[in-house]
Amino acid sequence: MRSRGAFDPLQHALKHQGFQHQLQIEGATALLQVTERARESFKSTLEQLVEDPDAMLRIGRTGSGLGLFPDTQKDDDQVILHDGRALLLIDQDVSETLADTTIDVEDHADGPRFVVRR
């Protein structure tokens, strides 16, 4: 029997095919979608900033809201895959906040920015 939070890559890949990430919130299924453009941007950011092959990017709480930073996987993380690689970590609290949203990238004068849409 697997412990709660154990990572099974095959099961994970099957659940997240098409990159719609399903999570359970008090008995209801909510979707967090990550666009192809956002996944590519996360991948590029990770490759540029992080040398540790076990590190991923985390969407987590910061002093000013939600932020994106390098981190390693924790037991209760939701994991988003891209090209067969774990790419993005989202803890349970943030997953609940992001339920029924889409993460995308928009171009701005000072460069691309990640956006969350309901």
Residue pairs with C-beta under 8 A, 6 or more apart in sequence:
2 8
4 75
4 76
5 74
5 75
5 76
5 77
7 73
7 79
7 86
12 79
12 81
13 81
13 84
15 22
16 22
16 80
16 81
19 33
19 34
19 36
19 39
19 80
19 81
19 82
20 31
20 32
20 33
21 31
21 32
21 33
21 34
21 78
21 80
21 90
22 29
22 30
22 31
23 29
23 30
23 32
23 78
23 95
23 96
23 99
24 30
25 95
25 96
25 99
30 99
30 100
31 99
31 100
32 78
32 80
32 90
32 95
32 98
32 99
32 100
32 101
32 102
32 103
33 101
33 102
33 103
34 42
34 80
34 88
34 102
34 103
35 102
35 103
35 104
35 105
37 104
37 105
38 103
38 104
38 105
38 114
39 80
39 82
39 87
39 88
40 82
41 105
41 112
41 114
42 57
42 80
42 82
42 87
42 88
43 82
43 83
43 85
43 87
45 57
45 68
46 55
46 56
46 57
46 70
46 87
49 70
50 56
50 57
50 70
52 70
52 72
54 72
55 70
55 71
55 72
56 70
56 71
56 72
56 73
56 79
56 86
56 87
56 88
56 89
57 68
57 69
57 70
57 71
57 87
57 88
57 89
58 68
58 69
58 70
58 71
58 77
58 88
58 89
58 90
58 91
59 66
59 67
59 68
59 88
59 89
59 90
59 94
59 98
59 103
60 66
60 67
60 69
60 71
60 89
60 90
60 91
60 94
61 67
61 93
61 94
62 69
66 94
66 97
66 116
68 114
71 89
73 79
73 86
73 89
74 89
74 91
76 91
76 92
77 89
77 90
77 91
77 92
78 89
78 90
78 91
78 92
78 95
79 86
79 88
79 89
79 90
80 86
80 87
80 88
80 89
80 90
81 87
82 88
90 98
98 116
100 118
101 116
101 117
101 118
102 116
102 117
103 114
103 115
103 116
104 114
104 115
104 116
104 117
105 112
105 113
105 114
105 115
106 112
106 113
106 115
